[in-house]
């Protein structure tokens, strides 16, 4: 999931100084329900998905990344059947250095969940993806529920 810059709904409401048309709001609600339906019908169902950003060339978690991981940690603590996969991506640097950086990013996010939130490490899978150029400098976090 990628952040798209722009005004949020609250900012748009202030700028408009009047409510949005009912048909527009209903269309937005329909789109949101489509997204939720897609996420929850995956096997296993996706219940939380986010992306954390890293400073270029670094694997250190930023304060914003920690805040996002705190939300994941709370979700995992509240749902003992939930598991998470963290995928680390390199910067533009390829080769061994890029793969090492991607692995460190995923590993640091996992370690944060273990240390800060007491999540059993066996519930957290990590991997690297060296191919997805659009996600360079990030890590994806996907929380799902086990069926057992």
C-alpha positions as CSV (number, residue, x, y, z in Angstrom):
1,X,0.0,0.0,0.0
2,X,1.5,3.3,-1.0
3,X,0.8,6.7,0.5
4,X,-0.7,9.1,-2.0
5,X,0.0,12.7,-1.3
6,X,-2.9,15.2,-1.3
7,X,-5.6,16.7,0.9
8,X,-7.3,14.4,3.3
9,X,-11.1,14.3,3.7
10,X,-11.1,16.7,6.6
11,X,-9.0,19.3,4.7
12,X,-11.3,19.0,1.7
13,X,-14.4,19.5,3.9
14,X,-12.9,22.7,5.4
15,X,-12.0,24.0,2.0
16,X,-15.5,23.2,0.6
17,X,-17.4,24.7,3.6
18,X,-20.3,22.5,2.7
19,X,-21.1,18.8,2.8
20,X,-20.1,16.5,-0.1
21,X,-23.0,15.4,-2.4
22,X,-24.7,12.3,-1.2
23,X,-24.0,10.3,-4.4
24,X,-20.3,11.1,-4.1
25,X,-20.1,9.9,-0.5
26,X,-22.1,6.7,-1.4
27,X,-19.6,6.1,-4.3
28,X,-16.7,6.4,-2.0
29,X,-18.3,4.0,0.5
30,X,-18.9,1.5,-2.3
31,X,-15.2,1.7,-3.3
32,X,-14.1,1.2,0.3
33,X,-16.3,-1.8,0.7
34,X,-14.9,-3.3,-2.5
35,X,-11.3,-2.9,-1.0
36,X,-12.4,-4.5,2.3
37,X,-14.1,-7.3,0.6
38,X,-10.9,-8.0,-1.5
39,X,-8.7,-7.9,1.6
40,X,-10.9,-10.1,3.7
41,X,-11.5,-12.8,1.0
42,X,-7.8,-13.5,0.5
43,X,-6.6,-16.8,1.8
44,X,-5.6,-16.2,4.5
45,X,-7.6,-13.0,5.0
46,X,-5.5,-9.8,5.2
47,X,-6.6,-7.8,8.3
48,X,-3.9,-5.1,8.3
49,X,-1.5,-3.9,5.7
50,X,1.0,-1.0,5.8
51,X,4.3,0.2,4.5
52,X,7.1,1.6,6.5
53,X,9.8,3.9,5.0
54,X,13.5,4.0,5.8
55,X,16.1,6.7,5.3
56,X,18.2,6.1,2.2
57,X,20.9,3.6,2.9
58,X,19.8,2.8,6.4
59,X,18.0,0.0,8.1
60,X,17.3,2.0,11.3
61,X,13.6,2.3,12.1
62,X,12.3,5.9,12.0
63,X,9.8,7.2,14.6
64,X,7.0,7.0,12.1
65,X,8.0,3.4,11.3
66,X,7.9,2.6,15.0
67,X,4.4,4.1,15.4
68,X,3.2,2.0,12.5
69,X,4.8,-1.1,14.0
70,X,3.2,-0.3,17.4
71,X,-0.2,-0.5,15.7
72,X,0.8,-3.9,14.3
73,X,2.1,-5.0,17.7
74,X,-1.2,-4.2,19.3
75,X,-3.2,-6.0,16.6
76,X,-1.0,-9.1,17.1
77,X,-1.3,-9.0,20.9
78,X,-5.1,-8.8,20.6
79,X,-5.3,-11.6,18.1
80,X,-3.2,-14.6,19.0
81,X,-4.1,-16.3,15.7
82,X,-2.7,-13.4,13.6
83,X,0.6,-13.8,11.9
84,X,2.7,-11.2,10.0
85,X,5.0,-11.2,7.0
86,X,7.5,-8.4,6.7
87,X,9.1,-7.9,3.3
88,X,12.2,-5.7,3.1
89,X,13.3,-3.8,0.0
90,X,16.7,-2.3,-0.9
91,X,17.4,1.2,-2.1
92,X,18.6,1.6,-5.7
93,X,21.8,-0.3,-4.6
94,X,21.7,-3.8,-5.9
95,X,23.9,-6.8,-5.3
96,X,25.0,-8.1,-2.0
97,X,24.8,-4.7,-0.3
98,X,21.2,-4.1,-1.4
99,X,20.1,-7.6,-0.3
100,X,21.8,-7.1,3.1
101,X,20.1,-3.8,3.6
102,X,16.7,-5.3,2.6
103,X,17.2,-8.2,5.0
104,X,18.2,-5.8,7.8
105,X,15.1,-3.7,7.3
106,X,12.8,-6.6,7.6
107,X,14.8,-8.1,10.5
108,X,14.8,-4.8,12.4
109,X,11.0,-4.4,12.0
110,X,10.6,-8.0,13.3
111,X,12.9,-7.5,16.2
112,X,11.0,-4.3,17.2
113,X,7.8,-6.3,17.4
114,X,9.5,-9.0,19.5
115,X,11.3,-6.7,21.9
116,X,8.7,-3.9,22.3
117,X,5.5,-5.9,22.1
118,X,6.6,-9.4,23.3
119,X,5.3,-11.1,20.1
120,X,6.6,-14.6,19.6
121,X,9.1,-14.5,16.7
122,X,7.6,-17.6,15.2
123,X,4.5,-15.5,14.3
124,X,6.6,-13.2,12.2
125,X,8.0,-14.2,8.8
126,X,10.6,-12.0,7.0
127,X,11.8,-12.1,3.4
128,X,13.4,-9.7,0.9
129,X,12.3,-8.6,-2.5
130,X,15.0,-7.3,-4.8
131,X,12.8,-6.8,-7.9
132,X,10.0,-4.4,-6.9
133,X,11.6,-1.0,-7.8
134,X,8.5,1.0,-6.8
135,X,9.0,-0.1,-3.1
136,X,12.7,0.7,-2.8
137,X,13.6,2.0,0.7
138,X,10.6,0.4,2.3
139,X,9.2,-2.6,4.1
140,X,5.7,-4.1,3.6
141,X,3.8,-5.4,6.6
142,X,0.9,-7.8,6.0
143,X,-1.0,-9.2,9.0
144,X,-3.2,-12.3,8.3
145,X,-5.2,-14.8,10.4
146,X,-4.3,-18.5,10.5
147,X,-7.2,-20.8,9.8
148,X,-6.4,-23.3,12.5
